[in-house]
Amino acid sequence: ELDGLDWEACRREARGSRYLLCAHALSGKCAPELCPEELNRLGDAANHFAKALRANGDLDIVYRLLSVRCQLALGKWHDAAEECQRLLRGARSQFNLPPDYVGAFFPALYSLLLETCSSAGETEKAIVACQEWSEEFPEQLGIHERLSQLYQSTGEILKAHEHLQKEVDLNPKRGDDPLVSSAIAFGSCFREMETKLSEL
């Protein structure tokens, strides 16, 4: 999982190393296959991380993210989602990252939270996380479309339409996609039909 990292460079630049390790832990790249022995070692690492977190809730952010990485590789989606939530609800100062990296780091953490919640079958938690993401980064593209997809999966067509329209308002180019424009047209018809039915 951590092959390819320049550990010597990490030691030379402590602040940069924090960002490098955090960014790697948040990346979507996982080892494609792990043999039983590797899974056992990873399981041991996850257990040690869990013990350390229980003993010290203020454990350095790097170790907490590496713990999440272990849980992801082991398919422990619920545990990974819970730790992502704890990280996002903590003070931003705990990350001690260069200001230029904040705009990329936290959206990546929100995105990871959404993926872990969805993989764990916790759609409602994914929706809440996506709403919080949109509140913290209101101008970021793609959030409302993901929220629209989540609402669509729960059968909430009106909310799905509302957020897809918000996405197109933020990023008009998405409206050029035939699938997106068709979905918006369908949502508008559905909304009109619901309005008329409520007036009967």
N, C-alpha and C positions, 0 to 999 in steps of 0.2 A: 504493500500500500504506500510506503514512503520511499520506495526506490526512486532514484533520480534527483532527490533533494541534495543540494550542495551544502552539506552540514558544516564544512569549514567556513563557507561564506556566511552561514547562519551565525556561527560563533564570532566572526569578525564584526558583524553588524547586528547588534542585539535587537534594536527596534525593528529593523527590516526582517529579522528572523521571525518575530512575532507575527508580522503580517503574512510572511511566506507560509508559515505553518498553519495559520488560521485559514488562509485562502486555500491551501491544499486540502485541509479537512472539509472545507465547504464545496470543493469541486465535485462534479458529478461522475468523476472517473473512479471506478472500482475495479479491483482485480476480477477478470472474467470468471475464473474458477479457482477455488482453493481446495487443496487436498485435505483429507481428514486431519492430518497432523497440523497443517497450517490453521485449520479451523479451531483445533484444540488450543493452540498457542494464542490465537486471537481471542478465544473465549476466556483464557486465563488473563489476558491483558484487560479485557472488558471488566472482569471481576475485580481486578486490582484497582482499576480506575473508579469503579463503583464504591469500593471500600474507602478509597482516598476522598471521594466526594462526600460520603457520609461523615467522615471524620473531620472534614474541613470544607464547609460550604463555600468558602471564599478561595477555593483552589484556583490557581492561575488559569486564565481563559484558554490557553493553548491546550492544557491537559483536558479541559472540559470538552473542547471541540474534538480532540483525538478520541475521547470516550464516545462521542456521538458517531465518529467514523467507525469505530469498532462495532457499535450496535447496528449501523447500517450494513456493514459487511456480513454480519451474522443474521440479518433479517429481523432484528428486534425493533420493528418500526415504532411501536408504542413508546418504548423507552427512549428512543432517539427523539421522538416528537416532544416528549415531556422535557428533556434536557434543552432542546431548542427553545421551548416556551420559557423556561427558566432564564435562559441567556437573554432573550429579548425583553423580558420584564425587568431585568436588572439595570443598573445604572450604565449609561453609555461609556462613562469614564473608565469602567472596569476593563475595557478592551485595550486602552492605551495605544490606539492606532494613529498613524499620521492622518491629519485632517483630510488630505486628498483621497484617502482610501475609504473613508466612511461611506461615501455615496455608492460604492460598489459592494462593500462588505455586508452591510445590513440587509439590502435587498436579497443578496445571495442566501443569507441566513433565513429570511422569510420564505424564500423559494424552497429551501431545504425543508422547512417546517411544513409547508404545504404538501410536498411530496411524501414526507413521512406520515403525515396525518391521512392522506389519501391511501397510501399503501396499507395503513393500519385499519382502513375502513371507517375512519372517524371524519366523515364529511362535514359535520357541523363544526368541529374544531377547525377544520381547514377553512371553512367559510369565515369564522371569527378571525382567524389569522390573516386571511386575505383582506378583510375589512380594516384591520389594524395596520396592515401594510399600506393600504391605499390612503389611510389617514396620515401616516408618517411621510409617505412619498407620493403626494397627490398628483404630481405631474409625470410620474414614471409610466411609460407605456407598457401595456401587456397585463397590468394587474386587473383591470376591470374585465378584460376578456377571460382571464382565468376565473374570476368570480362568477362571470356569466356561465361558464362551463360547469362550475360547481352547482349553481342553482338549477341549471338544466338537468343535472344528474339527480336532483331531488324532486324534479317535476314542478318547480316553481318558475313557470314560463314567464310571468310578468317581470319578476326580478331579474331573470336571465336576460330578457329583452332590455330592461332598463340599463343594466351594466354593459351590455354589448353596445348600446347606443352611446353610453359615456365613453367607451373606448374609441369609437369612431369620432366622437367630438374632439377627443384629445389627439387622435391620429387619423385624420381623414383618409389617408391612403388605405387603411384597412377596409374602408367602405367600397374600394374598388374590387375587392375579392368577391366573386359571385356567391360564394357560400355565406359570407358575412352579410352581404346585402340581402340575400334571400332570407336569412335568419331574422334580420331586422324587419323586413316586410311581413314575414309570418307573425312576428311578435306584435307588430302594429295592428294587424288584422285580429289577432287574438285579443289584444287589449280593447279594441273597438267592440268586439263581440261581447266581452265580459261587461263592458259599460252598458251596452244595450240590455243585456240580460238583467243587470242590477236595477234598471229603470222600469222593468215590467212589474 
